[in-house]
Amino acid sequence: MNPLKVSSRSNPNSVAGALVAVIRDQGFAEMQAVGAGALNQAVKAVAIARGFVAPSGNDLICAPAFADIEINGEGRTALKLLVEKRTRQQSL
């Protein structure tokens, strides 16, 4: 699976739409962000995507991790966000 790459210039609404599409297709998605601005846009996208799936009784969970990547031949550390769908449980 190819991760969704998020930059500081990414539109969070567009990323959220792509995120939901991947999750509907595969059940989970991975996002990569390098830098504080990119991570900010990625987290906003997850928050927006939660609103997209809420009407169907679902929620999204997100787990952060580190990933070693290469950009223009240079090693970098990215944050990856692993996002998957969770069905909301009704409280008694």
N, CA, C and O atoms as CSV, one atom per row, in Angstrom:
chain,resi,resn,atom,element,x,y,z
A,1,MET,N,N,0.836,-1.189,0.000
A,1,MET,CA,C,0.000,0.000,0.000
A,1,MET,C,C,0.874,1.243,0.000
A,1,MET,O,O,1.851,1.320,0.744
A,2,ASN,N,N,0.529,2.203,-0.823
A,2,ASN,CA,C,1.242,3.474,-0.850
A,2,ASN,C,C,0.609,4.430,0.156
A,2,ASN,O,O,-0.610,4.597,0.165
A,3,PRO,N,N,1.422,5.058,1.002
A,3,PRO,CA,C,0.863,5.992,1.980
A,3,PRO,C,C,0.404,7.283,1.320
A,3,PRO,O,O,0.918,7.674,0.272
A,4,LEU,N,N,-0.566,7.939,1.941
A,4,LEU,CA,C,-0.965,9.273,1.512
A,4,LEU,C,C,0.085,10.241,2.049
A,4,LEU,O,O,0.310,10.312,3.257
A,5,LYS,N,N,0.718,10.974,1.163
A,5,LYS,CA,C,1.770,11.897,1.578
A,5,LYS,C,C,1.163,13.277,1.753
A,5,LYS,O,O,0.533,13.817,0.844
A,6,VAL,N,N,1.364,13.839,2.939
A,6,VAL,CA,C,0.768,15.116,3.295
A,6,VAL,C,C,1.883,16.138,3.479
A,6,VAL,O,O,2.879,15.864,4.149
A,7,SER,N,N,1.712,17.309,2.887
A,7,SER,CA,C,2.684,18.391,3.062
A,7,SER,C,C,2.024,19.528,3.824
A,7,SER,O,O,0.825,19.499,4.101
A,8,SER,N,N,2.819,20.518,4.153
A,8,SER,CA,C,2.279,21.673,4.874
A,8,SER,C,C,1.332,22.483,3.992
A,8,SER,O,O,0.560,23.297,4.498
A,9,ARG,N,N,1.386,22.268,2.681
A,9,ARG,CA,C,0.513,22.983,1.739
A,9,ARG,C,C,-0.714,22.166,1.339
A,9,ARG,O,O,-1.541,22.634,0.556
A,10,SER,N,N,-0.837,20.954,1.868
A,10,SER,CA,C,-1.984,20.104,1.531
A,10,SER,C,C,-3.272,20.707,2.078
A,10,SER,O,O,-3.293,21.278,3.169
A,11,ASN,N,N,-4.347,20.570,1.302
A,11,ASN,CA,C,-5.657,21.018,1.738
A,11,ASN,C,C,-6.256,19.913,2.609
A,11,ASN,O,O,-6.474,18.806,2.115
A,12,PRO,N,N,-6.529,20.180,3.890
A,12,PRO,CA,C,-7.033,19.137,4.782
A,12,PRO,C,C,-8.345,18.513,4.320
A,12,PRO,O,O,-8.570,17.325,4.550
A,13,ASN,N,N,-9.223,19.295,3.668
A,13,ASN,CA,C,-10.482,18.732,3.167
A,13,ASN,C,C,-10.223,17.722,2.054
A,13,ASN,O,O,-10.873,16.678,1.997
A,14,SER,N,N,-9.286,18.028,1.180
A,14,SER,CA,C,-8.942,17.096,0.097
A,14,SER,C,C,-8.290,15.837,0.642
A,14,SER,O,O,-8.581,14.733,0.182
A,15,VAL,N,N,-7.409,15.999,1.622
A,15,VAL,CA,C,-6.749,14.845,2.230
A,15,VAL,C,C,-7.783,13.984,2.949
A,15,VAL,O,O,-7.716,12.756,2.893
A,16,ALA,N,N,-8.738,14.622,3.626
A,16,ALA,CA,C,-9.788,13.881,4.330
A,16,ALA,C,C,-10.610,13.049,3.349
A,16,ALA,O,O,-10.933,11.896,3.638
A,17,GLY,N,N,-10.945,13.612,2.210
A,17,GLY,CA,C,-11.694,12.872,1.199
A,17,GLY,C,C,-10.915,11.672,0.686
A,17,GLY,O,O,-11.464,10.581,0.540
A,18,ALA,N,N,-9.632,11.880,0.415
A,18,ALA,CA,C,-8.791,10.778,-0.040
A,18,ALA,C,C,-8.650,9.718,1.050
A,18,ALA,O,O,-8.667,8.521,0.765
A,19,LEU,N,N,-8.511,10.161,2.286
A,19,LEU,CA,C,-8.378,9.248,3.418
A,19,LEU,C,C,-9.604,8.348,3.545
A,19,LEU,O,O,-9.470,7.133,3.693
A,20,VAL,N,N,-10.787,8.933,3.489
A,20,VAL,CA,C,-12.030,8.160,3.605
A,20,VAL,C,C,-12.159,7.189,2.427
A,20,VAL,O,O,-12.601,6.055,2.610
A,21,ALA,N,N,-11.781,7.621,1.232
A,21,ALA,CA,C,-11.863,6.743,0.057
A,21,ALA,C,C,-10.962,5.520,0.215
A,21,ALA,O,O,-11.373,4.402,-0.099
A,22,VAL,N,N,-9.739,5.726,0.697
A,22,VAL,CA,C,-8.818,4.612,0.902
A,22,VAL,C,C,-9.332,3.681,1.995
A,22,VAL,O,O,-9.264,2.460,1.855
A,23,ILE,N,N,-9.841,4.249,3.072
A,23,ILE,CA,C,-10.347,3.428,4.181
A,23,ILE,C,C,-11.565,2.619,3.737
A,23,ILE,O,O,-11.701,1.455,4.116
A,24,ARG,N,N,-12.443,3.211,2.947
A,24,ARG,CA,C,-13.615,2.459,2.443
A,24,ARG,C,C,-13.168,1.317,1.547
A,24,ARG,O,O,-13.785,0.252,1.538
A,25,ASP,N,N,-12.091,1.536,0.791
A,25,ASP,CA,C,-11.603,0.517,-0.136
A,25,ASP,C,C,-10.802,-0.574,0.567
A,25,ASP,O,O,-10.969,-1.756,0.268
A,26,GLN,N,N,-9.925,-0.179,1.511
A,26,GLN,CA,C,-8.990,-1.123,2.113
A,26,GLN,C,C,-9.231,-1.396,3.592
A,26,GLN,O,O,-8.679,-2.352,4.137
A,27,GLY,N,N,-10.039,-0.580,4.248
A,27,GLY,CA,C,-10.292,-0.781,5.668
A,27,GLY,C,C,-9.331,-0.022,6.573
A,27,GLY,O,O,-9.572,0.108,7.773
A,28,PHE,N,N,-8.247,0.477,6.001
A,28,PHE,CA,C,-7.269,1.258,6.764
A,28,PHE,C,C,-6.485,2.127,5.781
A,28,PHE,O,O,-6.551,1.926,4.568
A,29,ALA,N,N,-5.746,3.090,6.320
A,29,ALA,CA,C,-4.900,3.940,5.485
A,29,ALA,C,C,-3.681,4.363,6.288
A,29,ALA,O,O,-3.697,4.373,7.518
A,30,GLU,N,N,-2.630,4.710,5.569
A,30,GLU,CA,C,-1.413,5.229,6.185
A,30,GLU,C,C,-1.121,6.593,5.571
A,30,GLU,O,O,-1.140,6.763,4.352
A,31,MET,N,N,-0.854,7.555,6.439
A,31,MET,CA,C,-0.490,8.895,5.987
A,31,MET,C,C,0.936,9.178,6.446
A,31,MET,O,O,1.337,8.755,7.531
A,32,GLN,N,N,1.704,9.892,5.624
A,32,GLN,CA,C,3.064,10.285,5.993
A,32,GLN,C,C,3.172,11.797,6.001
A,32,GLN,O,O,2.656,12.473,5.111
A,33,ALA,N,N,3.843,12.322,7.011
A,33,ALA,CA,C,4.061,13.760,7.126
A,33,ALA,C,C,5.475,14.008,7.633
A,33,ALA,O,O,5.937,13.363,8.575
A,34,VAL,N,N,6.153,14.957,6.990
A,34,VAL,CA,C,7.493,15.353,7.426
A,34,VAL,C,C,7.414,16.819,7.837
A,34,VAL,O,O,7.156,17.689,7.005
A,35,GLY,N,N,7.633,17.085,9.095
A,35,GLY,CA,C,7.616,18.459,9.600
A,35,GLY,C,C,6.323,18.801,10.312
A,35,GLY,O,O,5.293,18.150,10.135
A,36,ALA,N,N,6.408,19.840,11.120
A,36,ALA,CA,C,5.273,20.243,11.951
A,36,ALA,C,C,4.080,20.706,11.127
A,36,ALA,O,O,2.941,20.368,11.450
A,37,GLY,N,N,4.321,21.472,10.070
A,37,GLY,CA,C,3.222,21.964,9.236
A,37,GLY,C,C,2.481,20.831,8.549
A,37,GLY,O,O,1.252,20.844,8.474
A,38,ALA,N,N,3.219,19.855,8.049
A,38,ALA,CA,C,2.603,18.710,7.384
A,38,ALA,C,C,1.810,17.878,8.382
A,38,ALA,O,O,0.707,17.424,8.077
A,39,LEU,N,N,2.364,17.678,9.569
A,39,LEU,CA,C,1.652,16.923,10.592
A,39,LEU,C,C,0.368,17.643,10.998
A,39,LEU,O,O,-0.657,16.999,11.225
A,40,ASN,N,N,0.416,18.949,11.090
A,40,ASN,CA,C,-0.771,19.742,11.419
A,40,ASN,C,C,-1.875,19.507,10.391
A,40,ASN,O,O,-3.028,19.297,10.766
A,41,GLN,N,N,-1.540,19.539,9.100
A,41,GLN,CA,C,-2.529,19.325,8.057
A,41,GLN,C,C,-3.071,17.897,8.105
A,41,GLN,O,O,-4.260,17.679,7.874
A,42,ALA,N,N,-2.215,16.933,8.401
A,42,ALA,CA,C,-2.634,15.534,8.465
A,42,ALA,C,C,-3.624,15.311,9.617
A,42,ALA,O,O,-4.625,14.615,9.452
A,43,VAL,N,N,-3.341,15.898,10.771
A,43,VAL,CA,C,-4.234,15.734,11.929
A,43,VAL,C,C,-5.570,16.420,11.665
A,43,VAL,O,O,-6.621,15.898,12.038
A,44,LYS,N,N,-5.536,17.585,11.025
A,44,LYS,CA,C,-6.790,18.250,10.651
A,44,LYS,C,C,-7.598,17.366,9.714
A,44,LYS,O,O,-8.820,17.276,9.839
A,45,ALA,N,N,-6.920,16.714,8.776
A,45,ALA,CA,C,-7.606,15.837,7.822
A,45,ALA,C,C,-8.278,14.670,8.533
A,45,ALA,O,O,-9.390,14.286,8.170
A,46,VAL,N,N,-7.622,14.103,9.535
A,46,VAL,CA,C,-8.228,13.004,10.292
A,46,VAL,C,C,-9.473,13.504,11.017
A,46,VAL,O,O,-10.490,12.811,11.040
A,47,ALA,N,N,-9.411,14.684,11.604
A,47,ALA,CA,C,-10.565,15.249,12.312
A,47,ALA,C,C,-11.728,15.481,11.348
A,47,ALA,O,O,-12.876,15.190,11.684
A,48,ILE,N,N,-11.442,15.998,10.164
A,48,ILE,CA,C,-12.485,16.227,9.159
A,48,ILE,C,C,-13.057,14.896,8.681
A,48,ILE,O,O,-14.272,14.759,8.532
A,49,ALA,N,N,-12.197,13.923,8.443
A,49,ALA,CA,C,-12.635,12.609,7.973
A,49,ALA,C,C,-13.548,11.927,8.993
A,49,ALA,O,O,-14.474,11.209,8.615
A,50,ARG,N,N,-13.290,12.147,10.276
A,50,ARG,CA,C,-14.174,11.584,11.308
A,50,ARG,C,C,-15.593,12.087,11.119
A,50,ARG,O,O,-16.553,11.337,11.297
A,51,GLY,N,N,-15.726,13.356,10.757
A,51,GLY,CA,C,-17.053,13.913,10.486
A,51,GLY,C,C,-17.704,13.289,9.267
A,51,GLY,O,O,-18.927,13.160,9.217
A,52,PHE,N,N,-16.901,12.898,8.280
A,52,PHE,CA,C,-17.444,12.265,7.079
A,52,PHE,C,C,-18.025,10.882,7.378
A,52,PHE,O,O,-19.049,10.511,6.804
A,53,VAL,N,N,-17.393,10.118,8.262
A,53,VAL,CA,C,-17.839,8.743,8.522
A,53,VAL,C,C,-18.830,8.643,9.679
A,53,VAL,O,O,-19.472,7.606,9.843
A,54,ALA,N,N,-18.969,9.690,10.480
A,54,ALA,CA,C,-19.845,9.655,11.657
A,54,ALA,C,C,-21.306,9.346,11.324
A,54,ALA,O,O,-21.927,8.574,12.054
A,55,PRO,N,N,-21.889,9.909,10.261
A,55,PRO,CA,C,-23.304,9.628,9.977
A,55,PRO,C,C,-23.605,8.144,9.732
A,55,PRO,O,O,-24.742,7.708,9.916
A,56,SER,N,N,-22.608,7.374,9.324
A,56,SER,CA,C,-22.824,5.947,9.085
A,56,SER,C,C,-22.576,5.115,10.344
A,56,SER,O,O,-22.557,3.886,10.277
A,57,GLY,N,N,-22.386,5.773,11.488
A,57,GLY,CA,C,-22.193,5.063,12.749
A,57,GLY,C,C,-20.778,4.562,12.961
A,57,GLY,O,O,-20.548,3.672,13.780
A,58,ASN,N,N,-19.827,5.127,12.231
A,58,ASN,CA,C,-18.429,4.719,12.361
A,58,ASN,C,C,-17.594,5.831,12.961
A,58,ASN,O,O,-18.025,6.981,13.045
A,59,ASP,N,N,-16.404,5.472,13.372
A,59,ASP,CA,C,-15.441,6.429,13.885
A,59,ASP,C,C,-14.085,6.028,13.314
A,59,ASP,O,O,-13.930,4.921,12.798
A,60,LEU,N,N,-13.123,6.905,13.404
A,60,LEU,CA,C,-11.769,6.606,12.958
A,60,LEU,C,C,-10.844,6.625,14.153
A,60,LEU,O,O,-10.974,7.474,15.035
A,61,ILE,N,N,-9.916,5.695,14.185
A,61,ILE,CA,C,-8.875,5.713,15.197
A,61,ILE,C,C,-7.554,5.925,14.490
A,61,ILE,O,O,-7.383,5.532,13.336
A,62,CYS,N,N,-6.627,6.545,15.186
A,62,CYS,CA,C,-5.367,6.949,14.579
A,62,CYS,C,C,-4.227,6.617,15.530
A,62,CYS,O,O,-4.270,6.949,16.715
A,63,ALA,N,N,-3.211,5.958,14.995
A,63,ALA,CA,C,-2.034,5.612,15.795
A,63,ALA,C,C,-0.797,6.187,15.107
A,63,ALA,O,O,-0.543,5.883,13.941
A,64,PRO,N,N,-0.021,7.017,15.819
A,64,PRO,CA,C,1.192,7.588,15.219
A,64,PRO,C,C,2.382,6.639,15.349
A,64,PRO,O,O,2.461,5.839,16.281
A,65,ALA,N,N,3.297,6.748,14.399
A,65,ALA,CA,C,4.535,5.965,14.421
A,65,ALA,C,C,5.588,6.729,13.624
A,65,ALA,O,O,5.267,7.681,12.913
A,66,PHE,N,N,6.833,6.313,13.744
A,66,PHE,CA,C,7.910,6.918,12.965
A,66,PHE,C,C,8.222,6.043,11.762
A,66,PHE,O,O,8.028,4.828,11.791
A,67,ALA,N,N,8.707,6.680,10.704
A,67,ALA,CA,C,9.132,5.953,9.503
A,67,ALA,C,C,10.382,6.624,8.963
A,67,ALA,O,O,10.448,7.851,8.883
A,68,ASP,N,N,11.369,5.829,8.594
A,68,ASP,CA,C,12.568,6.349,7.942
A,68,ASP,C,C,12.307,6.358,6.443
A,68,ASP,O,O,12.016,5.318,5.853
A,69,ILE,N,N,12.412,7.537,5.825
A,69,ILE,CA,C,12.151,7.668,4.399
A,69,ILE,C,C,13.321,8.391,3.733
A,69,ILE,O,O,14.219,8.903,4.402
A,70,GLU,N,N,13.289,8.418,2.407
A,70,GLU,CA,C,14.323,9.110,1.644
A,70,GLU,C,C,13.663,10.144,0.749
A,70,GLU,O,O,12.745,9.829,-0.008
A,71,ILE,N,N,14.133,11.374,0.838
A,71,ILE,CA,C,13.643,12.463,-0.004
A,71,ILE,C,C,14.843,13.074,-0.714
A,71,ILE,O,O,15.762,13.582,-0.072
A,72,ASN,N,N,14.828,13.023,-2.037
A,72,ASN,CA,C,15.937,13.542,-2.851
A,72,ASN,C,C,17.283,12.971,-2.418
A,72,ASN,O,O,18.276,13.693,-2.337
A,73,GLY,N,N,17.304,11.677,-2.144
A,73,GLY,CA,C,18.541,11.003,-1.760
A,73,GLY,C,C,18.990,11.255,-0.336
A,73,GLY,O,O,20.068,10.814,0.063
A,74,GLU,N,N,18.185,11.953,0.429
A,74,GLU,CA,C,18.529,12.293,1.818
A,74,GLU,C,C,17.604,11.552,2.778
A,74,GLU,O,O,16.385,11.566,2.606
A,75,GLY,N,N,18.178,10.910,3.781
A,75,GLY,CA,C,17.387,10.206,4.781
A,75,GLY,C,C,16.667,11.169,5.704
A,75,GLY,O,O,17.267,12.118,6.209
A,76,ARG,N,N,15.380,10.928,5.927
A,76,ARG,CA,C,14.572,11.772,6.810
A,76,ARG,C,C,13.721,10.876,7.702
A,76,ARG,O,O,13.500,9.705,7.392
A,77,THR,N,N,13.257,11.424,8.787
A,77,THR,CA,C,12.310,10.725,9.646
A,77,THR,C,C,10.953,11.367,9.456
A,77,THR,O,O,10.786,12.574,9.633
A,78,ALA,N,N,9.993,10.548,9.096
A,78,ALA,CA,C,8.622,11.024,8.911
A,78,ALA,C,C,7.755,10.487,10.042
A,78,ALA,O,O,8.076,9.481,10.673
A,79,LEU,N,N,6.672,11.171,10.275
A,79,LEU,CA,C,5.642,10.632,11.155
A,79,LEU,C,C,4.611,9.987,10.263
A,79,LEU,O,O,4.163,10.583,9.283
A,80,LYS,N,N,4.234,8.768,10.602
A,80,LYS,CA,C,3.149,8.145,9.855
A,80,LYS,C,C,1.970,7.980,10.785
A,80,LYS,O,O,2.115,7.656,11.964
A,81,LEU,N,N,0.820,8.209,10.233
A,81,LEU,CA,C,-0.416,8.056,10.978
A,81,LEU,C,C,-1.158,6.874,10.376
A,81,LEU,O,O,-1.529,6.897,9.202
A,82,LEU,N,N,-1.371,5.858,11.170
A,82,LEU,CA,C,-2.126,4.692,10.742
A,82,LEU,C,C,-3.578,4.918,11.165
A,82,LEU,O,O,-3.872,5.054,12.352
A,83,VAL,N,N,-4.469,4.956,10.196
A,83,VAL,CA,C,-5.867,5.299,10.460
A,83,VAL,C,C,-6.743,4.142,10.017
A,83,VAL,O,O,-6.577,3.609,8.920
A,84,GLU,N,N,-7.678,3.757,10.877
A,84,GLU,CA,C,-8.622,2.706,10.499
A,84,GLU,C,C,-10.001,3.004,11.058
A,84,GLU,O,O,-10.163,3.792,11.990
A,85,LYS,N,N,-10.980,2.357,10.468
A,85,LYS,CA,C,-12.374,2.554,10.843
A,85,LYS,C,C,-12.712,1.688,12.052
A,85,LYS,O,O,-12.230,0.564,12.190
A,86,ARG,N,N,-13.542,2.235,12.913
A,86,ARG,CA,C,-14.043,1.494,14.069
A,86,ARG,C,C,-15.546,1.769,14.162
A,86,ARG,O,O,-15.990,2.913,14.065
A,87,THR,N,N,-16.303,0.716,14.348
A,87,THR,CA,C,-17.734,0.868,14.531
A,87,THR,C,C,-17.998,1.334,15.953
A,87,THR,O,O,-17.477,0.769,16.915
A,88,ARG,N,N,-18.799,2.352,16.068
A,88,ARG,CA,C,-19.119,2.872,17.406
A,88,ARG,C,C,-19.992,1.881,18.144
A,88,ARG,O,O,-20.918,1.300,17.579
A,89,GLN,N,N,-19.678,1.697,19.421
A,89,GLN,CA,C,-20.480,0.812,20.269
A,89,GLN,C,C,-21.507,1.640,21.015
A,89,GLN,O,O,-21.201,2.719,21.521
A,90,GLN,N,N,-22.706,1.138,21.081
A,90,GLN,CA,C,-23.752,1.826,21.794
A,90,GLN,C,C,-23.544,1.656,23.295
A,90,GLN,O,O,-23.236,0.556,23.753
A,91,SER,N,N,-23.707,2.722,24.060
A,91,SER,CA,C,-23.596,2.598,25.514
A,91,SER,C,C,-24.939,2.134,26.070
A,91,SER,O,O,-25.996,2.457,25.529
A,92,LEU,N,N,-24.880,1.377,27.152
A,92,LEU,CA,C,-26.106,0.825,27.755
A,92,LEU,C,C,-26.764,1.804,28.664
A,92,LEU,O,O,-27.803,1.501,29.250
